[in-house]
């Protein structure tokens, strides 16, 4: 009885609780609770592009998606658009490259009959073990200075090193602008990833055919934007 009674009390408490769960990782960071939803993988698109090659990525029914690129060479976003709840991006390669584009957003509610599911106080699903959630490794700033893109000194390479893994990068607003004084060419950031590092360079060029609003990136002079590296191992 001394063993069974505490067990029964714990089981009764579990049965009475209609929602919620709190999980911390080994560094005491909260990773699952009954209030917040993590972003889940909604789209994975492979690509293989030659220098100057482009590919379109589309996600319908999205809320606030983030696009991450894993690339063997210099690839980045050159255009972005939104129509209703459908987001469209165009990636472009500065050099021959292959990799994957990962788009994360509010996950679609899974309907499997097994696994772990966590609900909030309104009965909405905030965690489901069927989903592949975003795993943040690094958040950092990309900064450049000078008058636009007149010289390569104004667009330094950003390098970050990590332990061995599979990585993808999102740039909040790629550093885009006209190529020096040539208003017929637009330049923007590219992403390269390896098993132990990532780099961001302003190497993508494309003939500018307006309107400017169709192209991503607002920083034409000096400024900083945030970027994020995630772990996509197994994704």
N, C-alpha and C positions, 0 to 999 in steps of 0.2 A: 504493500500500500504506500510505503514511503517513496517508492519509485514511481508508481503509477499515478499518484495524485498530482504531482507537478506536471507530468506529461499531459494529463487530462485538462488541467488548467490552461496549459499552453495551447492545446488543440482547440479548446473552447474560445480562447482569445482570437485565434486565427480564423475560426469559423465566423465569428461575429464581425470581423473587419471586412467591410465590403469593398475597400479600395486601398491602394497605396503600398509602397515598398521603398525603402531607402538603402542604397548600396554605395559604399565608398571603395576607392581603389587603395593600393598599398601606400600611396602618399597622402591619404586622407582627403582626396578630392571627391566631391559628390558626383557620381556618374549616372545614377538612376534615382528618381524619386517620383512622387505622385502628382507633381505640379507641372514640371517642364518637359517638353518633347525635344529630343535630339533630332538632328537632320539625318535622314536616311538616304541611301543610294536609290535614285529613281531611274538613272539612265547610264549605261556604259557603252561607249561607241569606240571601236578600234579604228585606227587610221594608218595609212601608209602613203606618204606624200613626197613628191619630188620638190626641189626648190621652186618656190612660187606657186605650189599646188594648194588648193583650198578644199574644204569639206564643210558641209552644213550640219549643225546639230540642232535638234528640235525637241522640246519637252512641252506637252500639253497638260493642262490642268495643274499648273504650277502656282505656287504662292510667292516665295522669295528664294529662288534657287541660287546655288553657288556652283560655278563651273571650275573644275580642276583639270589640269593637263599633266599627263605623264608622257614624256617624250625623249627619244634617244638623241634628238638634236633640236634645233631652234624652231619652236612652234608657238603661236599665240593667237589671241582673239583679235580679228581685224574689224568685225562688224557685230552688232547686237541689235535685236529688235523684239518688240512685244506687241502682240495683237490679242486682245482679250486676256485669256490666261495661258496663251501659248507663247513661249519664249523661243527665240531662234538666235543662234550664234554661228558665225563663220570663222573657222580657224584657218590660218595660213602658215605655210612653212617657209622659213628663210633659207633652209637647206634640207636636203633629203632626210627624212625622218620617219619613224614609226612609233606608235604608242597607243594610248587610250585617253579618251575624254570621259570624266566622271561628273555627273550632275547630281547634286544632293539637294533635297527639299523636304518639306513635310512628308513623311512616309505614307504610302497608301496602306490603309488598314488591312492587315493580313487575316485570312480566315481559316488557317490550319487548326486542327483539333489537338495539337500538342505544343509543348514549349512553354515559355514564361511570358505572361501578359500582365501589364500593370495598367490600372485605370485611375483616372483622377476622380475627384469628388462628384463630378457630374456623369460619371460612367464612360467618359471618353478615353480611348486607348492612348497612353503616352509612351508605352514601351512594348515591343513585341520581339521576342528572340528570333523570329523569322527574318527581321530586317537587318540590313548591313548599315550600321550607323557611322557617322563621321568620327574619325579618330585623329585629333589634332596633335601634331608633333611640335610645331613651331609657328609663331606669329612674329613678323618682323616688318621693318619699314624700308621701302625703296625710295631713295632720295636722289634727286639730281639738281644741279644748279646751272645758272647761265642763261643766255638768251635763246630759249628754244632748243633746237637740235642742230645748231650751226657747226659744232665740232663734236667728235666722239668723246671729248673730255667732259661734255655736259651730260652724258648718258652713261655713267659708270656701270660695270658689271656687278651684280649682287651675287655673292657666293655664300652658301650655307652648307655645313658639313654635319653628317649624322652617322649613327651606327648603321650597320648593314640592314637593308630593308627594301621595300617597294614604295616609292613616294610619288605624290602628285601635288601640284601647286595651283593656288588661286590668287590672282592679283585683283585687288578690289576695283581699281580703275587703271587699266594699262596706260603707261606713260606714252600718250600719242600726240602727234603734232606734225606740222609740215616739215619736210626735209630741208632744213636750213631756210634759204630764201626761195626755194622751189615750191611754189604752192600747188604744183601739179603732182606732187608725190607725198604720200602720207607715210609716217614711220610709227611703229609701235613695238611693244615689248614681246620678246620671245622667251620661252621656258625650255630648259634642258634639264633632265633628271637622270641620275645614275643610282646605283644601289647604295651609295654612301654620300651623295651630295645633290644639290640643285643649284642652278644658276639662272639669272634673269638678265637679259641683254636687250638693248633697243636696236634690233637688227632687222625687223620685218619692214619691207618697203612695198608700196603698192601705188599705182597711178590713182590719183584722187579724182573721183568722178561725182562728188557731192550727192545729196546735200551732206553737210558735216554731221547732221543729226543721225545719219545712218551708220556712222562710225563710232566705235567705243573710244573713250578716253577724253579727258577734259584738260589735262595738265599740259599746257603748251609752253609755259616758261618754267620757273623753278618751283619746286614743291616736293611733297612726299605722299606716298600712298602705302597702305598696308598690304601685306601678302601673307598667305597662310600655307604651310606645308602639312599634308596629312599622310597617314599610313594607309595604303590600299592593298596590303598583303592579303591575298585570298579573295579580293574583290574582282 
